[in-house]
Amino acid sequence: MPRRALHLVFEWLDLHKDELMENWERMENGETLAKITPLD
């Protein structure tokens, strides 16, 4: 993966860490996942 793309992935991850953890809990409980906005 190009370095620039990897940087963008980590930037998005940092911005949405809480939302990702909430979705992880939803997934474990068999619930519908919430949408997470893409990086602008």
PQR file with spaces between the fields and no chain letter, atoms N, CA, C, O and H, PARSE charges and radii, in Angstrom:
ATOM       1  N    MET     1       0.851   -1.169    0.000 -0.4000 1.5000
ATOM       2  CA   MET     1       0.000    0.000    0.000 -0.0000 2.0000
ATOM       3  C    MET     1       0.903    1.240    0.000  0.5500 1.7000
ATOM       4  O    MET     1       1.873    1.304    0.755 -0.5500 1.4000
ATOM       5  N    PRO     2       0.585    2.209   -0.838 -0.5600 1.5000
ATOM       6  CA   PRO     2       1.397    3.434   -0.856  0.2800 2.0000
ATOM       7  C    PRO     2       1.378    4.144    0.500  0.5500 1.7000
ATOM       8  O    PRO     2       0.378    4.115    1.217 -0.5500 1.4000
ATOM       9  N    ARG     3       2.471    4.763    0.825 -0.4000 1.5000
ATOM      10  CA   ARG     3       2.627    5.446    2.109 -0.0000 2.0000
ATOM      11  C    ARG     3       1.529    6.483    2.346  0.5500 1.7000
ATOM      12  O    ARG     3       1.017    6.596    3.459 -0.5500 1.4000
ATOM      13  H    ARG     3       3.283    4.787    0.243  0.4000 1.0000
ATOM      14  N    ARG     4       1.168    7.231    1.322 -0.4000 1.5000
ATOM      15  CA   ARG     4       0.125    8.269    1.446 -0.0000 2.0000
ATOM      16  C    ARG     4      -1.220    7.630    1.809  0.5500 1.7000
ATOM      17  O    ARG     4      -1.933    8.135    2.676 -0.5500 1.4000
ATOM      18  H    ARG     4       1.584    7.140    0.417  0.4000 1.0000
ATOM      19  N    ALA     5      -1.564    6.529    1.152 -0.4000 1.5000
ATOM      20  CA   ALA     5      -2.825    5.843    1.442 -0.0000 2.0000
ATOM      21  C    ALA     5      -2.827    5.313    2.870  0.5500 1.7000
ATOM      22  O    ALA     5      -3.832    5.428    3.572 -0.5500 1.4000
ATOM      23  H    ALA     5      -0.985    6.118    0.448  0.4000 1.0000
ATOM      24  N    LEU     6      -1.729    4.742    3.298 -0.4000 1.5000
ATOM      25  CA   LEU     6      -1.632    4.223    4.656 -0.0000 2.0000
ATOM      26  C    LEU     6      -1.787    5.349    5.676  0.5500 1.7000
ATOM      27  O    LEU     6      -2.442    5.174    6.704 -0.5500 1.4000
ATOM      28  H    LEU     6      -0.913    4.648    2.727  0.4000 1.0000
ATOM      29  N    HIS     7      -1.190    6.494    5.394 -0.4000 1.5000
ATOM      30  CA   HIS     7      -1.325    7.655    6.273 -0.0000 2.0000
ATOM      31  C    HIS     7      -2.793    8.065    6.396  0.5500 1.7000
ATOM      32  O    HIS     7      -3.253    8.382    7.493 -0.5500 1.4000
ATOM      33  H    HIS     7      -0.658    6.636    4.559  0.4000 1.0000
ATOM      34  N    LEU     8      -3.524    8.062    5.294 -0.4000 1.5000
ATOM      35  CA   LEU     8      -4.942    8.434    5.313 -0.0000 2.0000
ATOM      36  C    LEU     8      -5.768    7.432    6.108  0.5500 1.7000
ATOM      37  O    LEU     8      -6.689    7.819    6.827 -0.5500 1.4000
ATOM      38  H    LEU     8      -3.150    7.805    4.403  0.4000 1.0000
ATOM      39  N    VAL     9      -5.447    6.156    5.983 -0.4000 1.5000
ATOM      40  CA   VAL     9      -6.151    5.127    6.749 -0.0000 2.0000
ATOM      41  C    VAL     9      -5.958    5.367    8.240  0.5500 1.7000
ATOM      42  O    VAL     9      -6.923    5.314    9.003 -0.5500 1.4000
ATOM      43  H    VAL     9      -4.699    5.842    5.398  0.4000 1.0000
ATOM      44  N    PHE    10      -4.734    5.629    8.665 -0.4000 1.5000
ATOM      45  CA   PHE    10      -4.465    5.855   10.084 -0.0000 2.0000
ATOM      46  C    PHE    10      -5.088    7.160   10.574  0.5500 1.7000
ATOM      47  O    PHE    10      -5.518    7.245   11.724 -0.5500 1.4000
ATOM      48  H    PHE    10      -3.950    5.673    8.045  0.4000 1.0000
ATOM      49  N    GLU    11      -5.139    8.166    9.723 -0.4000 1.5000
ATOM      50  CA   GLU    11      -5.794    9.422   10.086 -0.0000 2.0000
ATOM      51  C    GLU    11      -7.291    9.178   10.337  0.5500 1.7000
ATOM      52  O    GLU    11      -7.853    9.663   11.319 -0.5500 1.4000
ATOM      53  H    GLU    11      -4.789    8.097    8.788  0.4000 1.0000
ATOM      54  N    TRP    12      -7.925    8.420    9.432 -0.4000 1.5000
ATOM      55  CA   TRP    12      -9.349    8.096    9.575 -0.0000 2.0000
ATOM      56  C    TRP    12      -9.582    7.282   10.841  0.5500 1.7000
ATOM      57  O    TRP    12     -10.525    7.541   11.588 -0.5500 1.4000
ATOM      58  H    TRP    12      -7.469    8.027    8.634  0.4000 1.0000
ATOM      59  N    LEU    13      -8.725    6.304   11.077 -0.4000 1.5000
ATOM      60  CA   LEU    13      -8.831    5.465   12.264 -0.0000 2.0000
ATOM      61  C    LEU    13      -8.763    6.305   13.531  0.5500 1.7000
ATOM      62  O    LEU    13      -9.550    6.100   14.455 -0.5500 1.4000
ATOM      63  H    LEU    13      -7.959    6.094   10.470  0.4000 1.0000
ATOM      64  N    ASP    14      -7.841    7.237   13.581 -0.4000 1.5000
ATOM      65  CA   ASP    14      -7.683    8.082   14.750 -0.0000 2.0000
ATOM      66  C    ASP    14      -8.926    8.951   14.981  0.5500 1.7000
ATOM      67  O    ASP    14      -9.341    9.155   16.122 -0.5500 1.4000
ATOM      68  H    ASP    14      -7.202    7.404   12.831  0.4000 1.0000
ATOM      69  N    LEU    15      -9.512    9.455   13.903 -0.4000 1.5000
ATOM      70  CA   LEU    15     -10.695   10.312   14.010 -0.0000 2.0000
ATOM      71  C    LEU    15     -11.944    9.553   14.450  0.5500 1.7000
ATOM      72  O    LEU    15     -12.832   10.140   15.069 -0.5500 1.4000
ATOM      73  H    LEU    15      -9.175    9.289   12.976  0.4000 1.0000
ATOM      74  N    HIS    16     -12.028    8.258   14.140 -0.4000 1.5000
ATOM      75  CA   HIS    16     -13.249    7.491   14.362 -0.0000 2.0000
ATOM      76  C    HIS    16     -13.069    6.318   15.317  0.5500 1.7000
ATOM      77  O    HIS    16     -13.846    5.364   15.277 -0.5500 1.4000
ATOM      78  H    HIS    16     -11.307    7.782   13.637  0.4000 1.0000
ATOM      79  N    LYS    17     -12.071    6.378   16.160 -0.4000 1.5000
ATOM      80  CA   LYS    17     -11.765    5.281   17.073 -0.0000 2.0000
ATOM      81  C    LYS    17     -12.963    4.908   17.950  0.5500 1.7000
ATOM      82  O    LYS    17     -13.276    3.728   18.108 -0.5500 1.4000
ATOM      83  H    LYS    17     -11.440    7.153   16.192  0.4000 1.0000
ATOM      84  N    ASP    18     -13.630    5.910   18.515 -0.4000 1.5000
ATOM      85  CA   ASP    18     -14.781    5.637   19.388 -0.0000 2.0000
ATOM      86  C    ASP    18     -15.923    4.990   18.618  0.5500 1.7000
ATOM      87  O    ASP    18     -16.547    4.046   19.103 -0.5500 1.4000
ATOM      88  H    ASP    18     -13.377    6.869   18.386  0.4000 1.0000
ATOM      89  N    GLU    19     -16.197    5.492   17.424 -0.4000 1.5000
ATOM      90  CA   GLU    19     -17.262    4.927   16.603 -0.0000 2.0000
ATOM      91  C    GLU    19     -16.951    3.486   16.206  0.5500 1.7000
ATOM      92  O    GLU    19     -17.846    2.642   16.162 -0.5500 1.4000
ATOM      93  H    GLU    19     -15.690    6.259   17.029  0.4000 1.0000
ATOM      94  N    LEU    20     -15.696    3.212   15.922 -0.4000 1.5000
ATOM      95  CA   LEU    20     -15.295    1.857   15.563 -0.0000 2.0000
ATOM      96  C    LEU    20     -15.488    0.904   16.736  0.5500 1.7000
ATOM      97  O    LEU    20     -15.927   -0.231   16.548 -0.5500 1.4000
ATOM      98  H    LEU    20     -14.969    3.898   15.958  0.4000 1.0000
ATOM      99  N    MET    21     -15.163    1.355   17.940 -0.4000 1.5000
ATOM     100  CA   MET    21     -15.346    0.515   19.119 -0.0000 2.0000
ATOM     101  C    MET    21     -16.835    0.275   19.390  0.5500 1.7000
ATOM     102  O    MET    21     -17.229   -0.824   19.781 -0.5500 1.4000
ATOM     103  H    MET    21     -14.806    2.276   18.093  0.4000 1.0000
ATOM     104  N    GLU    22     -17.650    1.297   19.182 -0.4000 1.5000
ATOM     105  CA   GLU    22     -19.096    1.122   19.349 -0.0000 2.0000
ATOM     106  C    GLU    22     -19.627    0.103   18.348  0.5500 1.7000
ATOM     107  O    GLU    22     -20.459   -0.734   18.698 -0.5500 1.4000
ATOM     108  H    GLU    22     -17.329    2.190   18.864  0.4000 1.0000
ATOM     109  N    ASN    23     -19.156    0.166   17.108 -0.4000 1.5000
ATOM     110  CA   ASN    23     -19.585   -0.796   16.097 -0.0000 2.0000
ATOM     111  C    ASN    23     -19.102   -2.203   16.447  0.5500 1.7000
ATOM     112  O    ASN    23     -19.801   -3.180   16.178 -0.5500 1.4000
ATOM     113  H    ASN    23     -18.480    0.846   16.823  0.4000 1.0000
ATOM     114  N    TRP    24     -17.944   -2.314   17.029 -0.4000 1.5000
ATOM     115  CA   TRP    24     -17.432   -3.630   17.439 -0.0000 2.0000
ATOM     116  C    TRP    24     -18.381   -4.246   18.465  0.5500 1.7000
ATOM     117  O    TRP    24     -18.719   -5.427   18.385 -0.5500 1.4000
ATOM     118  H    TRP    24     -17.376   -1.520   17.247  0.4000 1.0000
ATOM     119  N    GLU    25     -18.808   -3.421   19.440 -0.4000 1.5000
ATOM     120  CA   GLU    25     -19.742   -3.915   20.453 -0.0000 2.0000
ATOM     121  C    GLU    25     -21.083   -4.282   19.823  0.5500 1.7000
ATOM     122  O    GLU    25     -21.685   -5.288   20.197 -0.5500 1.4000
ATOM     123  H    GLU    25     -18.534   -2.462   19.506  0.4000 1.0000
ATOM     124  N    ARG    26     -21.553   -3.485   18.877 -0.4000 1.5000
ATOM     125  CA   ARG    26     -22.799   -3.787   18.177 -0.0000 2.0000
ATOM     126  C    ARG    26     -22.690   -5.126   17.449  0.5500 1.7000
ATOM     127  O    ARG    26     -23.604   -5.950   17.498 -0.5500 1.4000
ATOM     128  H    ARG    26     -21.064   -2.668   18.573  0.4000 1.0000
ATOM     129  N    MET    27     -21.569   -5.326   16.779 -0.4000 1.5000
ATOM     130  CA   MET    27     -21.355   -6.561   16.040 -0.0000 2.0000
ATOM     131  C    MET    27     -21.377   -7.767   16.976  0.5500 1.7000
ATOM     132  O    MET    27     -21.975   -8.794   16.659 -0.5500 1.4000
ATOM     133  H    MET    27     -20.827   -4.657   16.739  0.4000 1.0000
ATOM     134  N    GLU    28     -20.728   -7.639   18.119 -0.4000 1.5000
ATOM     135  CA   GLU    28     -20.709   -8.735   19.089 -0.0000 2.0000
ATOM     136  C    GLU    28     -22.097   -9.053   19.620  0.5500 1.7000
ATOM     137  O    GLU    28     -22.380  -10.195   19.982 -0.5500 1.4000
ATOM     138  H    GLU    28     -20.241   -6.804   18.377  0.4000 1.0000
ATOM     139  N    ASN    29     -22.972   -8.038   19.669 -0.4000 1.5000
ATOM     140  CA   ASN    29     -24.333   -8.219   20.170 -0.0000 2.0000
ATOM     141  C    ASN    29     -25.336   -8.548   19.062  0.5500 1.7000
ATOM     142  O    ASN    29     -26.536   -8.653   19.320 -0.5500 1.4000
ATOM     143  H    ASN    29     -22.742   -7.110   19.375  0.4000 1.0000
ATOM     144  N    GLY    30     -24.849   -8.710   17.842 -0.4000 1.5000
ATOM     145  CA   GLY    30     -25.722   -9.048   16.727 -0.0000 2.0000
ATOM     146  C    GLY    30     -26.579   -7.891   16.256  0.5500 1.7000
ATOM     147  O    GLY    30     -27.595   -8.097   15.592 -0.5500 1.4000
ATOM     148  H    GLY    30     -23.874   -8.624   17.633  0.4000 1.0000
ATOM     149  N    GLU    31     -26.175   -6.673   16.596 -0.4000 1.5000
ATOM     150  CA   GLU    31     -26.924   -5.482   16.210 -0.0000 2.0000
ATOM     151  C    GLU    31     -26.439   -4.946   14.863  0.5500 1.7000
ATOM     152  O    GLU    31     -25.375   -5.318   14.369 -0.5500 1.4000
ATOM     153  H    GLU    31     -25.350   -6.506   17.135  0.4000 1.0000
ATOM     154  N    THR    32     -27.248   -4.066   14.292 -0.4000 1.5000
ATOM     155  CA   THR    32     -26.883   -3.419   13.034 -0.0000 2.0000
ATOM     156  C    THR    32     -25.773   -2.399   13.288  0.5500 1.7000
ATOM     157  O    THR    32     -25.813   -1.658   14.269 -0.5500 1.4000
ATOM     158  H    THR    32     -28.112   -3.763   14.693  0.4000 1.0000
ATOM     159  N    LEU    33     -24.791   -2.369   12.403 -0.4000 1.5000
ATOM     160  CA   LEU    33     -23.682   -1.431   12.545 -0.0000 2.0000
ATOM     161  C    LEU    33     -24.098   -0.032   12.126  0.5500 1.7000
ATOM     162  O    LEU    33     -24.908    0.144   11.216 -0.5500 1.4000
ATOM     163  H    LEU    33     -24.758   -2.972   11.605  0.4000 1.0000
ATOM     164  N    ALA    34     -23.540    0.949   12.795 -0.4000 1.5000
ATOM     165  CA   ALA    34     -23.777    2.352   12.450 -0.0000 2.0000
ATOM     166  C    ALA    34     -22.815    2.753   11.325  0.5500 1.7000
ATOM     167  O    ALA    34     -21.687    2.263   11.256 -0.5500 1.4000
ATOM     168  H    ALA    34     -22.882    0.806   13.534  0.4000 1.0000
ATOM     169  N    LYS    35     -23.270    3.636   10.459 -0.4000 1.5000
ATOM     170  CA   LYS    35     -22.391    4.124    9.396 -0.0000 2.0000
ATOM     171  C    LYS    35     -21.362    5.083    9.980  0.5500 1.7000
ATOM     172  O    LYS    35     -21.656    5.859   10.890 -0.5500 1.4000
ATOM     173  H    LYS    35     -24.185    4.034   10.515  0.4000 1.0000
ATOM     174  N    ILE    36     -20.171    5.014    9.445 -0.4000 1.5000
ATOM     175  CA   ILE    36     -19.095    5.904    9.851 -0.0000 2.0000
ATOM     176  C    ILE    36     -18.709    6.716    8.636  0.5500 1.7000
ATOM     177  O    ILE    36     -18.488    6.164    7.558 -0.5500 1.4000
ATOM     178  H    ILE    36     -19.932    4.384    8.706  0.4000 1.0000
ATOM     179  N    THR    37     -18.626    8.022    8.803 -0.4000 1.5000
ATOM     180  CA   THR    37     -18.344    8.898    7.669 -0.0000 2.0000
ATOM     181  C    THR    37     -16.937    8.667    7.122  0.5500 1.7000
ATOM     182  O    THR    37     -16.008    8.384    7.880 -0.5500 1.4000
ATOM     183  H    THR    37     -18.805    8.471    9.679  0.4000 1.0000
ATOM     184  N    PRO    38     -16.786    8.789    5.803 -0.5600 1.5000
ATOM     185  CA   PRO    38     -15.469    8.622    5.199  0.2800 2.0000
ATOM     186  C    PRO    38     -14.600    9.865    5.457  0.5500 1.7000
ATOM     187  O    PRO    38     -15.094   10.907    5.888 -0.5500 1.4000
ATOM     188  N    LEU    39     -13.343    9.732    5.192 -0.4000 1.5000
ATOM     189  CA   LEU    39     -12.407   10.846    5.319 -0.0000 2.0000
ATOM     190  C    LEU    39     -12.631   11.815    4.176  0.5500 1.7000
ATOM     191  O    LEU    39     -12.714   11.402    3.019 -0.5500 1.4000
ATOM     192  H    LEU    39     -12.941    8.886    4.842  0.4000 1.0000
ATOM     193  N    ASP    40     -12.728   13.093    4.482 -0.4000 1.5000
ATOM     194  CA   ASP    40     -12.946   14.099    3.438 -0.0000 2.0000
ATOM     195  C    ASP    40     -11.672   14.475    2.738  0.5500 1.7000
ATOM     196  O    ASP    40     -11.689   15.310    1.833 -0.5500 1.4000
ATOM     197  H    ASP    40     -12.660   13.429    5.422  0.4000 1.0000
